[in-house]
Amino acid sequence: MKHLLARDIRKRKLVLKNEKNYIILKSLVMNQQLLITERRAIFEKLDKLRRLSKVYVRNRCFLTGRARSISRLLHMTRMQAREAISFGKIIGFKKSSW
């Protein structure tokens, strides 16, 4: 699982680095005022950056590398978050019971 976490971190850095170019190219492709040939050339450049969009980044737990049931606030799986909260490792949370 650690290699998946390392790959995810690498992908996030690439997305952050190329995000501005990706957004600019995407808006140029959608521009109806440009000629079709220009838009096609821009689309080919955009196609090379296709894997560098935010959609391909997967949220993973930074402790275990698991990709399912990730809390956006804590960046941990629900099991790891529950365990950390019950032991008091995370400030501001407490285990609820009713």
N, C-alpha and C positions, 0 to 999 in steps of 0.2 A: 504494500500500500504506500510506502514511503516514496517509491519511484513515481507513482501517480500524483502524489502531492508535489513533488519536485517539478513534474511536467506541467501541472496546473500553475505553479508559481511562474514558470518560464513563459507560459501562454499569457498570463496576466501582464507581465512586463512587455511582451510584444504588442498586445492590444493597446496598452497605455501609450506606447511609443508611436504607434501608427493610427491611433484613433482619429486624430485631426485630419490626416490625409484621406482616410476612409470616408469620413463625413463629407468632405469637400467633393471628392470624386462622385459619391452617391448623389449629391445635390446637382452636380453637373450632368449626370446621366439623365436625371429626371427633368432637366430644363428643356422645354419644348421649343425654345427659340433658337437653339443650336442646330446646326446641320446634322443630318443623320450620320454622315461619315465621321464627323467629329465626335458625336455621341458614341458611335461604335468603337472608336479608338480609346475613348475614355473608359468604356465598358470593359475592354480587354485589360486595361490597367487595373480596374476595379476587381476583375475576376481573379487576378493574381493575389489580391489582398483579401479575398473572400473569407479565408480561415482566420483572419485577424479581426473579426467583428466580435462584439460583446457576447453574442449568442453562443459562441463556441466555448466560452469559459464556463467551467463547471464549479459550483461551490463545493468545497471539501472541508471536512473537519481538520483543523490544524494539529490535532493530537493524534488521531487515528488514520486520517486520510479517507475516511468513509464519505460517500457522495450522497447518501440518502438521509432524510430527516435532519437537515441542517438548520439550526437557528440562525437567522440573519443577524440578530443582535449580538450573539456570542461567538458565531463562527465555529460552533461545536455541534456534535450530534446530540440528540435529546438525552441519550443515556449518559454521555460524558457530562453534559450540563447538569443533569439531575444529581449525579454523583458529586460533582464539584460544589453544587449549591447545598446539598445535604451535609457536606463536610465543612461548609463555611469558607470555601476558598474564593468565592466570588462575592465581592462586597455589594450590598444593596439588594440582595435576593435572600429569601428564606423559604424553607420548605413549608408549604401550607398543608393544613389538615383540617377536616371538618367532619 
